[in-house]
Amino acid sequence: RAYGVLGALLLEKNDVVNGARAFQRELNLDPTSIEALSGLVAIDLSRKDTKSARARVEAALAQAPNAPGPLLLSAKVYRMMGDTAKVQETGLELR
């Protein structure tokens, strides 16, 4: 949890590299950390790296297919990619 908070603080200071490291460390310690996953996905998307964002959310869903956080993140990533079929698979409607 502490590394997730650190990652968020570093991102606020525009220190993306160290923010990503902190989020990754948090995710290594707690693979269910939605804060760390959200932070890493946000970084991926800010870099227009939808492939990495998709891989992250799909890995999280593989571990916990019905977890609400990863489901919501995956729907957002799929929508950004224009993959409406995958958005529908999540069972969520995003506007």
HELIX and SHEET records of a PDB file:
HELIX    1   1 ALA A    2  GLU A   12  1                                  11    
HELIX    2   2 VAL A   16  LEU A   29  1                                  14    
HELIX    3   3 ILE A   34  SER A   46  1                                  13    
HELIX    4   4 THR A   50  GLN A   63  1                                  14    
HELIX    5   5 PRO A   68  MET A   81  1                                  14    
HELIX    6   6 THR A   84  THR A   90  1                                   7    
END                                                                             
